[in-house]
Amino acid sequence: MSVTPESPEPRSRRERGVSVYSEIFAVPEQEVSGTLAARVGPVFAEEALQAAGGAGWSHPGLTGRERSIAVITALVAQGVTGDRLGTHLQLGRRHGLDEDSLTALSTLLAGYLGYPRASLAMETIHGSSLSPGNDTARE
């Protein structure tokens, strides 16, 4: 593939990963490496950036909304709550998932994953919907 003045150079897998995490964390791309390294350390951060640059986060067969549903489901299935789930809930909201959608998803997951995991997710959903700066906060 040749690069012409009209076509930008293909981005590396790492650069695509930085773009993905920029969207997930809602930070500028130049802050992603530092933000991620502060959370998980520099070695793991680099691995995460490489992984996020792969087809899973960029394949056109999934919309951002569908990808958010899949990731939220996977995190709930593993019992992940708190900031990790909260970050993906915020991304899901930016992709069009509202409180009704997230409640419906958790209710559906309760039947498959069990009420303890689904209720933990609902606590995070409910808590994050009330957090400052959330455009979808309940009154």
C-alpha positions as CSV (number, residue, x, y, z in Angstrom):
1,M,0.0,0.0,0.0
2,S,1.5,3.3,-1.0
3,V,0.9,6.5,0.9
4,T,0.0,9.5,-1.1
5,P,-0.4,13.1,0.0
6,E,-4.2,12.5,-0.1
7,S,-4.0,9.4,2.1
8,P,-2.5,9.6,5.6
9,E,0.1,7.1,6.8
10,P,-1.6,4.0,8.3
11,R,-1.7,4.3,12.1
12,S,0.2,1.7,14.1
13,R,-1.6,-0.7,16.4
14,R,-0.4,1.3,19.4
15,E,-1.7,4.6,17.9
16,R,-5.1,3.0,17.4
17,G,-5.0,1.7,21.0
18,V,-4.2,5.3,22.2
19,S,-7.2,6.5,20.3
20,V,-9.4,3.8,21.9
21,Y,-8.3,4.6,25.4
22,S,-8.7,8.3,24.7
23,E,-12.4,7.6,24.1
24,I,-12.7,5.3,27.0
25,F,-11.1,7.7,29.5
26,A,-12.4,10.8,27.8
27,V,-8.9,12.4,27.8
28,P,-6.8,13.8,25.0
29,E,-4.7,11.3,23.2
30,Q,-1.4,12.9,24.5
31,E,-2.6,12.1,28.1
32,V,-3.5,8.4,27.5
33,S,-0.1,6.8,28.2
34,G,0.3,8.6,31.5
35,T,-3.2,8.1,32.6
36,L,-3.2,4.4,31.8
37,A,0.3,3.9,33.3
38,A,-0.8,5.6,36.5
39,R,-3.6,3.1,36.8
40,V,-1.8,-0.2,35.9
41,G,1.9,0.6,35.5
42,P,3.9,1.3,32.3
43,V,4.5,-2.3,31.2
44,F,0.9,-3.4,31.5
45,A,-0.2,-0.1,30.0
46,E,1.8,-0.7,26.9
47,E,0.3,-4.2,26.5
48,A,-3.2,-2.7,26.9
49,L,-2.5,-0.1,24.3
50,Q,-1.3,-2.8,21.8
51,A,-4.4,-5.0,22.6
52,A,-6.9,-2.1,22.2
53,G,-5.4,-1.3,18.8
54,G,-6.5,-4.6,17.4
55,A,-9.7,-5.5,15.5
56,G,-11.8,-6.0,18.6
57,W,-12.1,-2.2,19.2
58,S,-12.1,-1.1,15.6
59,H,-14.0,-3.7,13.5
60,P,-16.9,-2.0,11.7
61,G,-19.2,-5.0,12.4
62,L,-19.9,-3.5,15.8
63,T,-21.1,0.0,16.7
64,G,-19.8,1.8,19.7
65,R,-23.1,1.1,21.5
66,E,-22.9,-2.6,20.7
67,R,-19.3,-2.8,21.8
68,S,-20.2,-1.0,25.1
69,I,-23.0,-3.6,25.7
70,A,-20.5,-6.4,25.2
71,V,-17.8,-4.9,27.4
72,I,-20.3,-4.0,30.2
73,T,-21.7,-7.6,30.0
74,A,-18.2,-9.1,30.2
75,L,-17.3,-6.9,33.2
76,V,-20.5,-7.7,35.1
77,A,-20.0,-11.5,34.3
78,Q,-16.6,-11.2,36.0
79,G,-18.0,-9.4,39.0
80,V,-16.1,-6.1,38.2
81,T,-17.6,-3.0,39.7
82,G,-16.4,0.4,40.9
83,D,-14.2,2.6,38.7
84,R,-13.5,-0.1,36.1
85,L,-17.2,-0.7,35.4
86,G,-18.0,3.0,35.9
87,T,-15.6,4.0,33.2
88,H,-17.3,1.7,30.7
89,L,-20.8,2.8,31.8
90,Q,-19.8,6.4,31.0
91,L,-18.5,5.3,27.6
92,G,-21.7,3.4,27.1
93,R,-23.7,6.5,27.9
94,R,-21.7,8.5,25.4
95,H,-22.6,5.7,22.9
96,G,-26.3,6.1,23.6
97,L,-27.1,3.8,26.5
98,D,-29.4,5.6,28.9
99,E,-30.5,4.5,32.4
100,D,-33.4,2.5,31.1
101,S,-31.1,0.6,28.7
102,L,-28.6,-0.1,31.4
103,T,-31.3,-1.2,33.8
104,A,-32.8,-3.5,31.2
105,L,-29.4,-5.0,30.5
106,S,-28.7,-5.7,34.2
107,T,-32.2,-7.2,34.6
108,L,-31.5,-9.5,31.6
109,L,-28.1,-10.4,33.0
110,A,-29.5,-11.3,36.4
111,G,-31.2,-14.3,34.9
112,Y,-28.0,-15.6,33.3
113,L,-25.3,-14.4,35.7
114,G,-27.3,-14.4,39.0
115,Y,-28.7,-11.6,41.0
116,P,-25.7,-11.0,43.2
117,R,-23.5,-9.9,40.2
118,A,-26.3,-8.0,38.5
119,S,-27.2,-6.2,41.7
120,L,-23.6,-5.1,42.2
121,A,-23.7,-3.8,38.7
122,M,-26.9,-1.9,39.4
123,E,-25.3,-0.3,42.4
124,T,-22.6,1.0,40.2
125,I,-25.1,2.1,37.5
126,H,-27.3,3.8,40.0
127,G,-24.3,5.4,41.8
128,S,-22.7,6.6,38.6
129,S,-26.0,8.1,37.4
130,L,-26.0,10.3,40.4
131,S,-22.4,11.4,40.2
132,P,-21.6,15.1,39.5
133,G,-21.0,15.9,35.8
134,N,-23.1,13.1,34.5
135,D,-25.5,14.5,32.0
136,T,-28.0,11.7,32.6
137,A,-28.2,12.1,36.4
138,R,-31.6,11.5,37.9
139,E,-33.4,14.3,39.7
